[in-house]
């Protein structure tokens, strides 16, 4: 079996409600890989911010000719694309373009074999815990509590909310209110999205520790490992990071520094399923569990296969299905705080062809 063609298209998906900072859309690049046997596979890249047009160009101009005529083996093809795109950088838009191709090749191989993606990778478990999550720092307090109560009514037992307000007392008040709403036994996580510097993080965490967060996500700029090490001496809270670690080497450095207690690779941002699995193996070797970032329709499938899985992020009203991107449900579900996957052959993600196009210019 050889790769005969690789095509790509880009779309814009409006969010139901803007995320913190005015992010009102998710951009999507869909890649279709066709083999000379007639088998096909679908991949995608995703960004809530910049880069979709550049990803589209890289897939069409660089990735497609690089893989044409080659066997659709994801590992070797990914390594070859990384070498080809090295001049454009190893992360960022290069990684997203590689991810779209890599996911398509994994899907092609699974569908050609008549197997689910989880079976092709190697399923280790039938279910994985899921936590409810929302981009909610700008929600008024009562709206935040309404959101959390809705999650609780849906059966969730783990929750993550945003912190990083200009006033630390606002964060402390909101975390206290959410803790009271979900109860002392629930897992409650907080995510600062890199908003603090070291002194601010020390002050903020001193006010949050009494509410027993299960972890603090991105308290500091993700690449400042020295500052994380200094913060480690001032708090007992575990650190979750990975949303903004974009390469295997970035994860390796964080693991080696001992400042990553929960690894959160995003399958698109790190370059696809191939590097995601490599990162998960490295994390397991360091006794660090993986809790994939966003993209639950794909992340849940990968979490079923990695050696150490913590939980999957059930992002509020921002699944690809919620945004109207899919022709049919993927087969990934979250019920009563538990994620499962029954996709049929491949990863089960069939993207609509009538989605709004990515605006030009």
Backbone torsions as a table, in degrees:
resi	resn	phi	psi	omega
1	UNK	NA	132.8	-179.1
2	UNK	-129.5	154.2	177.9
3	UNK	-78.5	120.2	-178.8
4	UNK	-94.5	-37.5	-176.8
5	UNK	-154.3	153.2	176.1
6	UNK	-137.9	119.0	-179.9
7	UNK	-120.9	157.8	-177.5
8	UNK	-144.6	149.8	175.5
9	UNK	-146.2	156.0	-175.9
10	UNK	-127.7	145.1	-175.4
11	UNK	-139.3	160.7	174.8
12	UNK	-117.8	128.1	-177.7
13	UNK	-115.1	110.6	177.8
14	UNK	-66.8	139.5	174.6
15	UNK	-79.4	155.6	177.6
16	UNK	-67.4	-33.1	177.0
17	UNK	-149.7	137.4	-176.5
18	UNK	-60.7	141.1	174.8
19	UNK	-77.9	167.1	178.8
20	UNK	-48.6	136.6	179.7
21	UNK	86.3	4.6	175.1
22	UNK	87.0	17.1	176.9
23	UNK	-73.0	114.8	-171.2
24	UNK	-113.0	3.8	-175.7
25	UNK	-151.6	162.9	165.9
26	UNK	-121.1	133.7	175.8
27	UNK	-99.0	144.8	-171.8
28	UNK	-132.8	130.9	172.0
29	UNK	-114.4	121.6	-178.0
30	UNK	-107.9	130.0	179.9
31	UNK	-116.6	136.0	174.8
32	UNK	-116.2	125.0	175.6
33	UNK	-105.6	131.3	-179.6
34	UNK	-120.2	129.9	177.8
35	UNK	-96.0	163.2	179.4
36	UNK	-69.2	-9.2	175.3
37	UNK	-86.7	-7.3	-174.9
38	UNK	93.3	-9.3	176.5
39	UNK	-69.2	148.6	-178.0
40	UNK	-131.6	160.2	175.5
41	UNK	-145.9	151.0	-177.2
42	UNK	-118.9	133.0	174.3
43	UNK	-127.7	171.9	179.7
44	UNK	-156.2	157.0	167.3
45	UNK	-125.7	156.4	-172.1
46	UNK	-143.6	140.5	173.4
47	UNK	-152.5	133.7	174.4
48	UNK	-84.4	-7.3	-178.0
49	UNK	-123.4	-125.0	-174.5
50	UNK	-86.5	159.8	165.4
51	UNK	117.1	-13.6	-173.5
52	UNK	-63.3	-40.5	179.1
53	UNK	-64.2	-38.8	177.7
54	UNK	-67.5	-39.0	176.8
55	UNK	-61.2	-45.5	179.4
56	UNK	-57.7	-45.6	-179.7
57	UNK	-64.6	-41.8	-179.9
58	UNK	-64.3	-40.9	179.1
59	UNK	-62.6	-47.3	-175.9
60	UNK	-70.5	-44.2	-170.5
61	UNK	-87.5	-29.3	-173.6
62	UNK	-116.2	-49.4	-174.4
63	UNK	-71.2	-44.9	-176.2
64	UNK	-58.4	-51.6	178.7
65	UNK	-67.3	-25.7	-177.6
66	UNK	-70.7	-30.2	-176.0
67	UNK	-103.3	-8.4	-177.2
68	UNK	-58.9	131.1	177.4
69	UNK	83.8	-1.9	-178.8
70	UNK	-98.7	160.2	176.5
71	UNK	-66.9	142.5	-177.7
72	UNK	-81.3	54.1	178.4
73	UNK	-92.0	112.9	-170.9
74	UNK	-58.2	-44.6	-176.5
75	UNK	-59.3	-57.8	179.2
76	UNK	-61.4	-38.0	179.9
77	UNK	-66.0	-38.1	179.9
78	UNK	-65.9	-44.1	179.3
79	UNK	-62.7	-38.0	178.0
80	UNK	-66.8	-40.6	178.6
81	UNK	-66.6	-38.3	178.3
82	UNK	-59.9	-41.9	178.4
83	UNK	-66.3	-41.3	-178.3
84	UNK	-65.8	-37.9	-175.2
85	UNK	-93.8	8.2	-174.2
86	UNK	-57.0	-36.6	-178.9
87	UNK	-66.6	-22.0	177.5
88	UNK	-90.6	-1.1	-179.1
89	UNK	105.4	156.7	-177.0
90	UNK	-94.7	-12.8	177.8
91	UNK	-119.2	-155.3	175.0
92	UNK	58.7	-135.8	-175.1
93	UNK	-66.2	-29.6	176.8
94	UNK	-62.4	-46.7	179.8
95	UNK	-63.2	-39.2	-179.7
96	UNK	-66.4	-39.1	177.2
97	UNK	-65.0	-44.0	178.1
98	UNK	-62.4	-36.2	179.5
99	UNK	-62.4	-44.9	-178.8
100	UNK	-60.0	-41.0	178.5
101	UNK	-70.2	-45.4	-177.4
102	UNK	-61.0	-45.5	179.1
103	UNK	-62.2	-39.4	178.5
104	UNK	-62.7	-40.1	-178.8
105	UNK	-70.3	-38.8	174.9
106	UNK	-61.8	-41.6	179.3
107	UNK	-65.8	-42.0	178.5
108	UNK	-59.9	-48.3	-179.1
109	UNK	-61.9	-41.6	-179.7
110	UNK	-66.9	-43.9	-178.7
111	UNK	-67.5	-38.2	177.8
112	UNK	-63.2	-32.1	179.5
113	UNK	-86.4	-5.6	-177.4
114	UNK	69.5	29.1	-175.1
115	UNK	-121.8	151.0	170.4
116	UNK	-67.3	152.5	177.1
117	UNK	-54.9	-41.4	-179.6
118	UNK	-62.7	-32.8	178.4
119	UNK	-73.1	-39.0	179.7
120	UNK	-64.6	-42.7	178.8
121	UNK	-71.3	-43.9	-176.4
122	UNK	120.0	92.2	-177.7
123	UNK	-71.3	130.4	179.4
124	UNK	-104.4	-17.3	-177.8
125	UNK	-154.4	158.6	-178.3
126	UNK	-93.5	-15.7	-178.8
127	UNK	-152.7	158.4	179.3
128	UNK	-143.0	142.7	177.9
129	UNK	-61.1	148.4	176.5
130	UNK	-124.0	146.3	175.0
131	UNK	-119.4	145.7	178.7
132	UNK	-80.1	139.4	-173.6
133	UNK	-145.1	145.1	176.8
134	UNK	-148.0	153.2	176.0
135	UNK	-91.7	88.9	-160.7
136	UNK	-131.6	18.0	-178.5
137	UNK	-61.4	-32.3	-178.0
138	UNK	-88.7	0.6	176.6
139	UNK	-68.8	136.3	167.7
140	UNK	-58.4	155.6	-174.0
141	UNK	-52.1	-45.8	-176.9
142	UNK	-69.9	-33.0	175.3
143	UNK	-67.1	-39.5	175.8
144	UNK	-59.7	-45.9	-179.5
145	UNK	-66.2	-36.6	175.9
146	UNK	-61.6	-41.9	178.6
147	UNK	-62.1	-46.3	-178.8
148	UNK	-64.8	-40.9	178.4
149	UNK	-64.3	-35.9	176.5
150	UNK	-64.0	-42.5	176.6
151	UNK	-61.1	-43.7	-179.3
152	UNK	-63.1	-40.9	179.0
153	UNK	-63.9	-27.9	178.9
154	UNK	-79.6	-1.8	176.4
155	UNK	101.7	3.4	179.2
156	UNK	-68.6	148.1	177.1
157	UNK	-125.5	4.0	178.3
158	UNK	-140.6	142.2	-169.9
159	UNK	-144.2	147.4	173.5
160	UNK	-132.7	131.6	177.1
161	UNK	-125.9	162.7	-178.7
162	UNK	-86.3	143.1	170.0
163	UNK	-129.3	179.6	-178.4
164	UNK	113.7	22.4	176.6
165	UNK	-64.9	157.8	176.3
166	UNK	-63.1	-29.2	178.3
167	UNK	-106.3	111.1	-179.2
168	UNK	-59.3	-28.1	179.1
169	UNK	-64.8	-32.4	176.5
170	UNK	-63.0	-45.7	177.9
171	UNK	-60.2	-46.4	-177.5
172	UNK	-61.5	-41.2	179.1
173	UNK	-64.7	-42.5	-178.2
174	UNK	-69.1	-41.8	178.6
175	UNK	-64.8	-39.9	177.9
176	UNK	-61.9	-42.0	-179.5
177	UNK	-66.7	-39.9	178.8
178	UNK	-68.5	-41.3	177.2
179	UNK	-58.5	-42.5	178.4
180	UNK	-64.1	-37.6	-178.3
181	UNK	-69.5	-36.4	-175.4
182	UNK	-94.4	-17.5	177.5
183	UNK	94.4	162.0	-173.6
184	UNK	-72.2	-19.9	-176.8
185	UNK	-88.0	-16.4	-178.1
186	UNK	-71.8	151.1	172.7
187	UNK	-82.8	122.9	179.7
188	UNK	-122.2	121.9	178.6
189	UNK	-113.9	155.5	177.4
190	UNK	-129.0	147.4	-173.5
191	UNK	-131.1	116.7	-178.3
192	UNK	-93.5	-7.6	177.2
193	UNK	50.1	41.8	174.4
194	UNK	64.3	22.7	-173.1
195	UNK	-80.3	-16.4	-173.7
196	UNK	-101.3	153.6	160.6
197	UNK	-96.0	-179.2	-172.7
198	UNK	-62.2	-49.1	178.9
199	UNK	-61.5	-40.1	179.3
200	UNK	-64.8	-38.9	179.4
201	UNK	-64.5	-41.8	179.2
202	UNK	-61.2	-46.1	-179.9
203	UNK	-64.1	-45.3	-176.0
204	UNK	-65.4	-45.2	-176.4
205	UNK	-68.1	-29.3	176.1
206	UNK	-60.9	-32.1	179.1
207	UNK	-86.3	-14.7	-176.7
208	UNK	-100.8	-22.3	-173.1
209	UNK	-59.2	-32.6	-177.7
210	UNK	-64.2	-17.2	-179.8
211	UNK	-94.1	6.3	172.2
212	UNK	54.6	55.3	173.2
213	UNK	-62.0	140.9	177.6
214	UNK	-69.4	-30.6	171.0
215	UNK	-162.2	161.6	169.6
216	UNK	-110.1	123.9	-178.5
217	UNK	-96.6	132.2	175.9
218	UNK	44.9	59.5	178.2
219	UNK	-68.3	-22.8	-175.0
220	UNK	-135.9	168.1	173.6
221	UNK	-50.7	129.9	-167.8
222	UNK	-60.4	-30.5	-176.1
223	UNK	-90.0	0.1	-179.9
224	UNK	-93.1	78.3	-175.7
225	UNK	-70.8	-30.4	178.3
226	UNK	-64.4	-40.8	178.6
227	UNK	-67.6	-37.6	175.0
228	UNK	-60.6	-40.8	179.5
229	UNK	-64.2	-38.3	177.1
230	UNK	-68.4	-40.1	178.3
231	UNK	-65.1	-33.0	178.9
232	UNK	-55.7	-33.6	-178.6
233	UNK	-76.5	-8.2	-175.5
234	UNK	-111.7	-3.8	-178.9
235	UNK	-149.7	150.3	175.9
236	UNK	-95.1	-2.5	-177.1
237	UNK	-69.5	136.7	174.5
238	UNK	-66.3	148.8	177.5
239	UNK	-101.9	130.6	170.8
240	UNK	-108.0	135.8	-179.9
241	UNK	-156.5	158.4	178.0
242	UNK	147.1	-25.1	177.7
243	UNK	-53.9	-36.7	-178.8
244	UNK	-114.6	22.5	165.3
245	UNK	-101.2	114.9	-165.1
246	UNK	-105.5	1.0	-178.6
247	UNK	-140.4	162.2	175.0
248	UNK	-58.7	-40.0	-177.5
249	UNK	-67.2	-35.3	177.7
250	UNK	-63.5	-41.5	176.5
251	UNK	-66.6	-40.4	-179.7
252	UNK	-60.3	-41.1	179.4
253	UNK	-65.5	-42.5	-179.6
254	UNK	-65.5	-40.7	178.6
255	UNK	-66.0	-42.6	-179.6
256	UNK	-65.2	-32.4	179.7
257	UNK	-76.5	-11.0	178.3
258	UNK	72.9	24.9	-177.3
259	UNK	-113.4	7.1	178.2
260	UNK	-114.7	103.3	-179.5
261	UNK	-93.1	-25.4	174.0
262	UNK	-135.1	121.0	-177.9
263	UNK	-90.8	132.1	-175.2
264	UNK	-125.3	60.8	178.2
265	UNK	-66.7	141.1	171.3
266	UNK	-98.6	121.8	-171.1
267	UNK	-59.2	-30.9	178.1
268	UNK	-79.9	-45.0	-175.3
269	UNK	-67.4	-27.6	179.7
270	UNK	-88.8	-5.1	175.8
271	UNK	113.1	4.2	176.0
272	UNK	124.2	-171.9	-178.4
273	UNK	-68.5	-39.5	-177.6
274	UNK	-57.5	-55.1	178.5
275	UNK	-70.6	-29.8	176.1
276	UNK	-56.7	-46.6	-179.2
277	UNK	-66.5	-34.8	177.0
278	UNK	-66.6	-41.1	177.5
279	UNK	-63.9	-43.0	-180.0
280	UNK	-62.0	-37.1	177.6
281	UNK	-67.1	-43.9	178.2
282	UNK	-62.6	-39.9	178.0
283	UNK	-62.9	-44.0	178.9
284	UNK	-60.8	-39.8	178.9
285	UNK	-63.5	-25.1	178.1
286	UNK	-97.0	10.5	-178.8
287	UNK	61.2	35.1	179.5
288	UNK	-113.1	125.9	178.8
289	UNK	-77.5	159.9	-179.6
290	UNK	-108.7	131.8	173.4
291	UNK	-129.0	90.7	-171.2
292	UNK	-55.6	146.9	-178.0
293	UNK	-88.1	123.1	174.3
294	UNK	50.9	-161.7	178.2
295	UNK	47.2	54.8	-170.7
296	UNK	-60.6	-29.5	-179.6
297	UNK	-62.2	-32.5	175.8
298	UNK	-95.8	-41.8	-175.8
299	UNK	-58.7	-39.4	-179.5
300	UNK	-62.9	-39.5	179.0
301	UNK	-63.2	-42.3	-179.8
302	UNK	-68.1	-37.2	179.4
303	UNK	-65.1	-25.4	176.3
304	UNK	-71.4	-13.4	-171.4
305	UNK	-113.4	-16.9	-173.7
306	UNK	-80.9	157.5	-176.8
307	UNK	-62.5	-43.6	-179.4
308	UNK	-124.9	109.5	179.5
309	UNK	-112.9	130.9	177.0
310	UNK	-91.0	-64.6	-178.6
311	UNK	-168.7	169.8	-178.5
312	UNK	-114.7	143.5	-179.0
313	UNK	-85.9	115.7	175.9
314	UNK	-94.6	88.7	-173.3
315	UNK	-76.5	130.9	-172.2
316	UNK	-66.9	116.1	173.8
317	UNK	58.5	29.3	179.4
318	UNK	-135.3	19.1	166.6
319	UNK	-63.1	156.2	174.9
320	UNK	-57.5	-36.1	177.2
321	UNK	-65.9	-41.7	178.9
322	UNK	-61.2	-33.5	-177.9
323	UNK	-85.9	4.9	175.8
324	UNK	76.2	20.7	-174.9
325	UNK	-84.1	-18.5	-170.4
326	UNK	-105.9	146.2	175.9
327	UNK	-70.0	-30.4	-176.7
328	UNK	-156.6	161.4	178.3
329	UNK	-56.9	145.5	-174.1
330	UNK	-76.0	-22.0	-171.9
331	UNK	100.5	-7.4	173.6
332	UNK	-91.1	131.8	-177.8
333	UNK	-137.0	151.0	169.9
334	UNK	-122.6	118.7	178.5
335	UNK	-134.6	132.5	178.3
336	UNK	53.0	38.2	176.5
337	UNK	75.4	19.0	-178.9
338	UNK	-131.7	133.2	179.6
339	UNK	-100.5	136.4	175.6
340	UNK	-135.0	165.6	-179.6
341	UNK	-141.8	128.8	174.0
342	UNK	-141.2	83.8	-167.8
343	UNK	-96.4	-13.0	-166.9
344	UNK	74.8	-165.6	-179.8
345	UNK	-60.4	139.5	179.3
346	UNK	79.8	-158.4	-179.2
347	UNK	-93.5	-5.6	174.3
348	UNK	81.0	3.0	-177.8
349	UNK	-93.6	107.1	177.7
350	UNK	-111.6	110.9	-174.6
351	UNK	-87.2	139.0	175.9
352	UNK	-63.5	147.2	178.4
353	UNK	-94.3	-8.6	-177.8
354	UNK	-102.9	23.0	179.5
355	UNK	-69.7	154.1	177.1
356	UNK	-59.3	134.2	-179.6
357	UNK	-71.8	157.8	173.8
358	UNK	-65.5	126.7	178.0
359	UNK	-59.6	145.2	180.0
360	UNK	-90.8	143.5	174.8
361	UNK	81.1	NA	NA
